[in-house]
Amino acid sequence: MYDFDTPAPRAGTGAIKWDIRESAFGNGDALPFWVADSDYMSPPEVVSAIKEAAEKCVFGYTAPTDSYKNAVREWIRTRHGCRVDPDWIVPSIGIVSEISNIIRCFTSPGDKVLIQTPVYDPFYNIVKSSGRTLVENRLVRDGLRYSMDFEDMERDLKAGVKLMLLCSPHNPVGRVWTEEEVRRVSQLCLKYGATLVSDEIHWDIVTPGVTHFSALHAGTPGNVIVLTAPSKTFNVAGLKCSNGLIPNGAMRRRLAAWKESRFIEGPNSLGLTACEAAYTHGARWCDEQNVYLAKNAEIVRKFISEKLPFIGVTPLEGTYLMWLDISATGLDSRELCQRLTRAGAILNDGWRYGDDGFVRLNIACPAAQLRAGLDAIAEVCGR
Ligand SMILES: Cc1ncc(COP(=O)(O)O)c(C=O)c1O
């Protein structure tokens, strides 16, 4: 069994989540539940591979090898059931910057780009800062669970959306979209000529029993780009390595030329090493992490139902980010987060994702840390 209970010593290492607590929030002692990375250690197999690479004592220019591409392909085949040609794999330094590249490459200023809100906050800024027109397709909430408004989506696509950005699994509402939902999105994009860019960075992180359905399966390889990475799954975001999957050769060539003309480079050598090791040896670690996260989610649900039953806990199907409805506290999310920080827990306010009645809680941490955070929430919200 792997160890997720021992906290990683992150304070003082430059970890954004830990080291800007004082400067950004005014409480350097508060426990951090904000930035989406994990507070236990990466898999020992990944750490060993990096140590082995370091012992070779050379860190020159490095390109993805055949064995790297094979590891990515095999991970996708065994974990997600998709057959990927190695040529489809387009390594990059991160998903956010790659989405920005893709939007700028495949659309023109003023073009409409559709996102489904509330959503991971950089989605708004990537679209706006590129001078494209942001189109919002609000997710609908039925009880605590979210679903897509396909009628609204079709109206938007019909009115000329050029590119749709799907977040799958969805940060922050925790949905793992079903096969039916992904196929419908894909068919609508194809029908109205929109490029579908599916950000699947969280695709390995699912509640046991839930299956992620990649847009790669959805049968429209002509217009789909899937973006994924080992960064969330194996806690290697700082190593800057992600992978685009682009079945359409003409689109791949266009993106490669676009990046080349702007001197945009690929991942660093240790990122490639970590990714290959994670995808080759990390299956059991990934499964055990999913079980651990499901137990953490249960700790949150139980605590809130016993002590703070007026807070709504959105069901967590995927990601390690819990979306809590705090509207019954009578406070907006920014005010509540300030009070939580003072009480010792830093969460993300829902306002930044597009819904001020919510806060986002990152549960990828040792259970003891999570329990301490819940106590801080109870201190602020308890009646
Ligand atoms: C949906 C989603 N996309 C992208 C990212 C960030 O990816 P990267 O660090 O590779 O830019 C995150 C991080 O939280 C995320 O949740």
The ligand as a Gaussian input file, in Angstrom:
#p B3LYP/6-31G(d) Opt

LIG

0 1
 C       -9.126000      21.964000     -15.789000
 C       -7.698000      22.393000     -15.618000
 N       -6.960000      22.664000     -16.708000
 C       -5.665000      23.056000     -16.607000
 C       -5.060000      23.195000     -15.371000
 C       -3.638000      23.660000     -15.272000
 O       -2.843000      22.957000     -16.144000
 P       -1.325000      23.360000     -16.376000
 O       -0.679000      23.507000     -15.052000
 O       -0.793000      22.203000     -17.158000
 O       -1.319000      24.623000     -17.159000
 C       -5.802000      22.935000     -14.214000
 C       -5.208000      23.121000     -12.879000
 O       -5.868000      23.183000     -11.876000
 C       -7.152000      22.508000     -14.347000
 O       -7.899000      22.234000     -13.271000

